[in-house]
Amino acid sequence: MPVHPTPSPPFNALAARRLREALGMAHVHVSYGLRAQYGLHVPPETVAAWERGAATPEARELSALAGVLWCSPAELLAAATTLREHRISRGWSPEELARSIGMDASSYLRMEDSGRWRGSERQTEALASVLRLTPRALLAATGRDEQLAELLRSAVGARWQAYVRPVSRMVPLGREQVEDVLRRLHADYQSRMVATLSWGDASEDTGGAGRAFMERIVDHFWAVAEGRSHGG
């Protein structure tokens, strides 16, 4: 079996070993289950290599392994971030997912492979629903984090009001919530810059607080948005 130096999806080798041991199974039992139940000829040595992190199961092998170990595919993955990882963790094939969101399978796969989501607003909403994605996970999975970061950096450094509409079109949040978050981020950033100026320019750290804030602007955005949605 081939060894994948860059696992995709991010296989959780330790979880696989723990689940197998909890069932009292040896590697040979897993190998037999993969062959008998799913028609996959995976030798015990390969199962052991998966658990050591020396090899990674492919998508079909991962789904079959979950079946043999009586768990969901998500339990065999580290935290999913890409669209492909979220899809596999939910046990959907590309064709099934494409059909459920009203998209041609080949079109969906091109977007998944490229990491560039170009679905319509309705398809995007369906995607989030089917894969049970939070607004933050949806944006990351559809490859738009950096685009959001550019808008946010411009918003906090200038007139934030001018960026309410473009940010609202990008994130699945209400306009009022976006306005509130941008206003808070703008005030936070400006206060940091005022504090920096008050230190004088003798320190090598002048402007460091502002730069650090900008580097993590997407994290700050979601922290404020999620805090507000929970009454924070």
Phi, psi and omega per residue, in radians:
M1 nan 2.517 -3.102
P2 -1.269 2.603 3.075
V3 -1.723 2.287 -3.102
H4 -1.847 1.873 -3.087
P5 -1.144 -0.485 3.110
T6 -2.056 1.614 -3.035
P7 -1.043 2.347 3.017
S8 -2.643 1.922 0.108
P9 -1.302 2.932 -3.102
P10 -1.255 1.655 -3.073
F11 -1.248 2.354 3.130
N12 -1.695 1.596 -3.053
A13 -1.069 -0.715 -3.112
L14 -1.126 -0.696 3.121
A15 -1.104 -0.698 3.136
A16 -1.085 -0.752 3.137
R17 -1.143 -0.759 -3.122
R18 -1.129 -0.704 3.127
L19 -1.154 -0.713 3.112
R20 -1.101 -0.814 -3.117
E21 -1.132 -0.621 3.131
A22 -1.114 -0.480 3.118
L23 -1.555 -0.047 -3.140
G24 1.235 0.484 -3.098
M25 -1.747 2.594 3.007
A26 -1.719 2.962 3.136
H27 -1.015 -0.608 -3.123
V28 -1.167 -0.577 3.123
H29 -1.194 -0.692 3.103
V30 -1.124 -0.773 3.129
S31 -1.025 -0.769 3.137
Y32 -1.119 -0.739 3.135
G33 -1.088 -0.702 3.120
L34 -1.110 -0.656 -3.133
R35 -1.339 -0.818 -3.044
A36 -1.246 -0.678 -3.048
Q37 -1.582 -0.529 -2.997
Y38 -2.215 -0.011 3.106
G39 1.224 0.392 -3.137
L40 -1.784 2.171 -3.130
H41 -1.626 1.543 -3.136
V42 -2.022 1.957 -3.108
P43 -1.185 2.732 3.132
P44 -0.953 -0.582 -3.126
E45 -1.119 -0.592 3.130
T46 -1.263 -0.686 3.076
V47 -1.029 -0.750 3.112
A48 -1.124 -0.680 3.125
A49 -1.129 -0.652 3.066
W50 -1.016 -0.772 -3.075
E51 -1.262 -0.380 3.064
R52 -1.502 -0.225 -3.065
G53 1.464 0.185 -3.138
A54 -1.448 -0.295 3.107
A55 -2.582 2.846 -3.092
T56 -2.291 2.297 3.101
P57 -1.174 2.519 3.045
E58 -1.309 3.030 -3.035
A59 -0.967 -0.815 -3.125
R60 -1.150 -0.686 3.127
E61 -1.153 -0.648 3.130
L62 -1.107 -0.794 3.133
S63 -1.091 -0.725 3.125
A64 -1.170 -0.723 3.124
L65 -1.056 -0.707 3.095
A66 -1.062 -0.697 3.112
G67 -1.124 -0.745 3.137
V68 -1.144 -0.640 -3.101
L69 -1.589 0.118 3.093
W70 0.965 0.875 3.116
C71 -2.484 3.057 3.052
S72 -1.550 2.701 3.093
P73 -0.983 -0.570 -3.127
A74 -1.058 -0.532 -3.133
E75 -1.246 -0.233 3.134
L76 -1.808 0.168 -3.119
L77 -2.076 2.616 2.918
A78 -1.312 -3.127 -3.095
A79 -1.001 2.156 -3.141
A80 -1.316 2.500 3.099
T81 -2.255 -0.674 -3.099
T82 -1.521 2.899 3.119
L83 -1.074 -0.744 3.132
R84 -1.080 -0.750 -3.130
E85 -1.121 -0.739 3.107
H86 -1.118 -0.726 -3.138
R87 -1.073 -0.838 -3.111
I88 -1.154 -0.673 -3.127
S89 -1.117 -0.432 3.110
R90 -1.635 -0.029 3.065
G91 1.361 0.420 3.138
W92 -1.695 2.480 2.963
S93 -1.473 2.791 3.116
P94 -0.994 -0.700 -3.110
E95 -1.161 -0.732 3.138
E96 -1.129 -0.776 -3.123
L97 -1.144 -0.779 3.135
A98 -1.023 -0.771 -3.125
R99 -1.129 -0.672 -3.089
S100 -1.215 -0.419 -3.138
I101 -1.835 0.120 3.084
G102 1.290 0.772 -3.099
M103 -2.344 2.597 3.047
D104 -1.159 2.371 -3.062
A105 -1.031 -0.739 -3.122
S106 -1.145 -0.647 3.100
S107 -1.145 -0.739 3.123
Y108 -1.080 -0.809 -3.102
L109 -1.091 -0.636 3.091
R110 -1.080 -0.715 3.125
M111 -1.185 -0.714 -3.138
E112 -1.119 -0.750 -3.119
D113 -1.182 -0.649 -3.087
S114 -1.479 -0.336 -3.081
G115 1.321 0.242 3.141
R116 -2.055 1.892 -3.113
W117 -1.465 2.257 -3.135
R118 -2.278 0.413 -3.137
G119 -1.257 2.816 3.110
S120 -1.260 3.003 3.125
E121 -1.061 -0.724 3.130
R122 -1.139 -0.721 3.132
Q123 -1.182 -0.616 3.109
T124 -1.152 -0.745 3.101
E125 -1.096 -0.717 3.119
A126 -1.143 -0.695 3.118
L127 -1.046 -0.823 3.138
A128 -1.079 -0.677 -3.127
S129 -1.213 -0.821 -3.092
V130 -1.117 -0.748 -3.100
L131 -1.590 0.007 3.126
R132 0.931 0.935 -3.112
L133 -1.641 2.375 2.993
T134 -1.248 2.842 3.096
P135 -0.936 -0.723 -3.129
R136 -1.165 -0.770 3.139
A137 -1.141 -0.634 3.118
L138 -1.082 -0.782 -3.109
L139 -1.139 -0.735 3.136
A140 -1.164 -0.745 -3.095
A141 -1.157 -0.514 -3.132
T142 -1.632 0.196 2.991
G143 1.225 0.546 -3.068
R144 -1.997 0.228 -3.133
D145 -1.055 -0.791 -3.079
E146 -1.216 -0.609 3.074
Q147 -1.105 -0.719 3.084
L148 -1.130 -0.721 -3.132
A149 -1.046 -0.715 3.131
E150 -1.101 -0.747 3.108
L151 -1.111 -0.752 -3.099
L152 -1.162 -0.688 3.119
R153 -1.091 -0.703 3.102
S154 -1.173 -0.674 -3.092
A155 -1.154 -0.776 -3.073
V156 -1.339 -0.347 -3.134
G157 -1.647 -0.084 -3.096
A158 -2.419 -2.414 3.101
R159 -1.562 1.840 -3.051
W160 -1.090 -0.475 -3.096
Q161 -1.036 -0.554 -3.097
A162 -1.238 -0.208 -3.060
Y163 -1.902 0.060 3.139
V164 -1.083 -0.818 -3.084
R165 -1.140 -0.888 -3.133
P166 -1.112 -0.615 3.102
V167 -1.207 -0.710 3.130
S168 -1.075 -0.590 3.133
R169 -1.270 -0.377 -3.082
M170 -1.610 -0.682 -3.065
V171 -1.833 2.517 -3.119
P172 -1.419 1.025 3.114
L173 -2.211 2.706 3.117
G174 -1.183 2.700 -3.104
R175 -1.057 -0.711 -3.134
E176 -1.086 -0.698 3.121
Q177 -1.171 -0.726 3.117
V178 -1.084 -0.754 3.109
E179 -0.998 -0.817 -3.110
D180 -1.114 -0.744 -3.123
V181 -1.146 -0.784 3.140
L182 -1.113 -0.686 3.121
R183 -1.078 -0.757 -3.127
R184 -1.173 -0.757 3.137
L185 -1.109 -0.727 3.122
H186 -1.059 -0.808 -3.137
A187 -1.116 -0.706 -3.135
D188 -1.121 -0.816 -3.120
Y189 -1.127 -0.784 -3.128
Q190 -1.105 -0.658 3.115
S191 -1.158 -0.624 3.080
R192 -1.130 -0.720 -3.129
M193 -1.206 -0.652 3.085
V194 -1.117 -0.729 3.121
A195 -1.119 -0.673 3.126
T196 -1.088 -0.768 -3.137
L197 -1.110 -0.558 -3.114
S198 -1.238 -0.289 3.129
W199 -1.360 -0.291 -3.037
G200 1.495 3.072 -3.069
D201 -1.860 0.359 3.136
A202 -1.393 -0.428 -3.072
S203 -1.486 2.521 3.087
E204 -1.231 -0.254 -3.097
D205 -1.567 0.111 -3.136
T206 -0.988 2.188 -3.125
G207 1.455 -0.082 -3.103
G208 -1.107 -0.680 -3.131
A209 -1.117 -0.718 3.121
G210 -1.158 -0.729 3.140
R211 -1.136 -0.738 3.137
A212 -1.097 -0.680 3.120
F213 -1.107 -0.777 -3.131
M214 -1.134 -0.648 -3.117
E215 -1.122 -0.518 -3.118
R216 -1.975 0.559 -3.027
I217 -1.096 -0.631 3.131
V218 -1.179 -0.707 3.083
D219 -1.064 -0.749 3.130
H220 -1.116 -0.701 -3.133
F221 -1.024 -0.878 -3.091
W222 -1.248 -0.563 3.104
A223 -1.075 -0.764 3.129
V224 -1.232 -0.745 -3.118
A225 -1.107 -0.791 -3.100
E226 -1.272 -0.570 3.079
G227 -1.161 -0.689 -3.135
R228 -1.178 -0.674 -3.099
S229 -1.203 -0.343 3.094
H230 -1.799 0.307 3.091
G231 1.516 0.222 -3.113
G232 -1.449 nan nan
